[in-house]
């Protein structure tokens, strides 16, 4: 396989930035989720610029480096889910590209995005609630807490997806012409 030097350089720089953001997420506890989300945006950049194979290799390398360097291994699970969500939604958008009807395509894409997220999120809520809640809360988990967690997850994925799309359109769109 012939590897383009520019592709390798940009992917390596993005990998370094992602790992730094993951590590900073461990150091700056109040901004952990923000920094992990920002680190996961690199997967989408590599996908849009170089394709699915490069993005998959980038994601695997990012996860492995993160597990090696991150003191909080559970944060890497969060990062992995966010980055995998980005990769799967980008792949889904590409596959839906052949559809002619724009409104139908958008609705199907939105439903599939929430489906992808819920397939990853709901098992954690119901099977491993201690991963996201303190032990005192998991002992008192009641009828209202599950719907609140599910609704909170849906709002969170909406905000994450909006931030990612805004980043790709506005920020990476401006940086891209200087880097590529």
Buried (B, 14 or more C-beta within 10 A) or exposed (E): EEEEEEBEEBBEEBBEBBBEBBBBBBEEEEBBBBBBBBBBBBBBBBBBBBEEEBBBBBBEBBBEBBBEEBEBEEBBBBBBBBBBBBBBBBBBBEEBEEEEEEEEBEEBBEEBBBEBBBEBBBEBBEEEBEEBBEEEEBEEBEEEBBEEBBEEBBEBBBEBBEBBEEBBEEEBEEEBEEEE
